[in-house]
């Protein structure tokens, strides 16, 4: 297995800035890893970072029934609602967790708020 086979692509899809700020990330998993890993990291982040009432986070699979799984992470909010803290915590936890499993993260693009 070469290094590309063990790389998770985290692609910044951009942000919309109307009434709410909506940031989007695509997560592409290589073969050999399940989507459960991503869901577990999201759950850990949800339990660790308190979001204010206006912030929301969705993780949805974009290719149901296909393998390897692909996801879209959508983070929305308004003002100072801890969504950026949540996002940074998620990305750090994802990298830490995947490093333990001998996977790497290749982040394509960066958030407007980083």
C-alpha positions, 0 to 999 in steps of 0.5 A: 500500500503506498502513502496515497492509499493512506491519505484522507483528503480534507477539502475546504469548499468555502463559506457563504456569508449571508444571514448565517455563515456556512462553512463546508468541508469535503472529507474523502476517505481512502480504502481500508478505513470506515466512516465510523472513524469520522463519525466518532471524531465528530461525536467527540468534538460535539461532547468537547466543544459547547456551541452557542444556540445559533451554531449547528454542525452537520455531517452527511455522507455524500455517496451512500452505498459506495466505497470508500465513503465520502462526507460533507461537513457543514458548520453554520452560525452567526457571530461569536458562537464557537463554531470556529473552535469546534471546527479547529477541534474537529480537524485537530482530533481527526488528525490525531486519531488518524495518525494513531491509525497510521493515516495522514490528512491532506488538507486542500484549501484553508478556511477564511477564518483560520 
